[in-house]
Amino acid sequence: MFDYLNSVQDTIAESKKEREQHDRLLTISTPHERLLILTISLLFFTLGIWFFTGDVKKYISADALLVEVEAPLDTNNQLVEVVVWLSTDDAPRIKIGTLTKLDFNTASGDVFSINGEIVLLANSTNPQQEQMSLITELAGGSLYQARISLAEKIDITSKLNKECEVEFHIGQVTPFQFFLMS
């Protein structure tokens, strides 16, 4: 029984020595260790600066249907019209002049992209889509007609009545603001 008490006391003494050893600061004695500490400090400093001054681009992506392609007579810009479903939170953030990208999937599995900017965004008034009004209300959004001025003139009449994905570029924020919004 006394041996058990001695072994417990020895274990406690060893544990106390280990704690005292861990309480001491690490000593940096070689140039390699100093270089490692300097590199890690510089990395954290750079990350901290980027966190408050960097840029994170914000996009809204939505499925759409290309319904019209036209080329106005007075300008070189080509206009397209898409019907897009947007949530009630996203629609007000899209303004005239917002940069957009239309992505069409091709038969070979590639993606065909066209850049442009919003000219008009309005609630869709197509009578064929009235059946969808209840569904869109329940889903928290509605159908919008978006007219987009394309950056380059391309013949995309073959894409009429085809589904596409529209990406609206709605701005940039710092990483700090981005994490606050998440």
N, C-alpha and C positions, 0 to 999 in steps of 0.2 A: 504494500500500500504506500509506503514511503517512496518507493521507486517511482510510482505513478505521480506523486506530488512533485518529485524532483524533475521528472520529464516534462510536466506541465510548466514548472517554473523555468526550465531551460527553453521551452518553446516560446514562452512569453518574453524572455530575455532576447532571444534571437529576433523575434518580431519587432521588439523595440529598437534593436540595432539597425534592422532593415529600414524602419521608418525614419530614423535619424539619418541614414545614408541617403534616402530619397529626398530629405529636406534640403540637402545641399544643392546649390546651383551647378548646372553643367559648366565645365570649364572648356573654353575654346582655346586650344593651344596650338593648332597647326594652321598654316595658311589655307589649306583645303577646307577646313571647317569654317574659317572666316568667309571664304568665297561662297560656300554653300549658304550660310546665314545671309549674306549680302544678296545673293540671287533670289532667295525666297522672299526677303523683305522687298526687293524691287518688284517682284511678281505681284505681291499683295498690294503694293502701292499703285502699280499700274492698273490692276483690277479695280481698285477703289476709285481711281480717277475715271475709268471707263464707266463704272456703275452710275456715276452722277452726271457725266457729260457725253456718253456715247449715244448712238442712235439705234433704235429698233423700229423697223418699218411695220406699220399696221395695215392689214388687208382685211377685206370682207369678201368671201367667196360665196357664190350662189349659182345654182343651176338655172339655165335659161334656154329659151327657144328663139332662134333667129327667124323673124317673121317678115322682114322687109329689107331690101338692099336698094339704095338709090344714089345717084350722083347728081347733085344740084348743078344747075347751069352756071351760076355766078361764081363758084369757087372750085378749086381743085380737090377739095376734101370730099371723100365718099362717106355718106351717112348710112348707117344700118340701124335697124330697130329690133330690139330683143324684148321678149316678155320674160320677166324675172320675178321670182318669189323672194321677198325680203321680210325679215322679221320687223316688228314694230320698233325694236331698239336700233336696228341697223339703218333703216331707210332715212331717218333724219340726218345721219352722219354723212350721207353722200350728197355732195353739192355739185352744181354745174361747174365744169372744168376739172372734175376729179379724173385722174388718170385711170384707165381701165386696160384690161387685157382679156381678149376672148380666146379660149382654148377649145379647139375642135378635135375630137379623136378621129383618126383616119382608119380606113379599112386595114391598113398594114399594122395598126397598133401605135403609130407615131402620133404626136400631138402637133397640130397646126395652130400657131398663135398669131394673133393680130393685136397691135396696140392702138389705142385711141383715147378719147376723152369724152366725158358725158356732156351732151348738149341739152338734154331734157330728161327729166325723170318725173313721171306722173302716174297716178293710180290707173290701172288698166280698166277700160270701160267696154271691153269686148263682150257682146251679149252671150257668146258661146261660153264664156268663163263664169257666168253668173252661178252655174251649178257648183262651182268651186268655192263660192263665197263663204258658205258655212264651214267648209273644211279649213279654209285659210283663217277664219276668225278663231276657230278652236285651236289652231296651231300658233296663234299669236303673230300673225303677219298678213300680208296680202300681196296680190300680183301687181307689178308695176311695169309700165312700158318705158324702156330706156332707149333714147336715141343717142347713138355714139358716133362721133366723127373719127374716122380712121386716120391714122398717121400716114398711111400710104395707100395709094389706089391699087386695089387688088380685085380680081374677078372672083367673087365668092358666091355667085348665084347658085352654084352647085350645093352650097351649104344651107340654102333656104329650107325652112321647116325642120332643121336638124338641131338636136340638143347640143348645148355647149356649156362651158363653165365660164362665168364672168368673175373677174377678180378686180375689185375696186380698191385703189390705193388711197387710204383715208388719212395718211399722215405718218409722222414719226414721233416717238417719245424716247425719253431716256430709259435705260434698264430699270432704274429705281421706280419711275412712274409706271412702267410695265408691270413690275411685281406688285405694286400697290393696287393696280386694276385687277389683277388675277384673283 
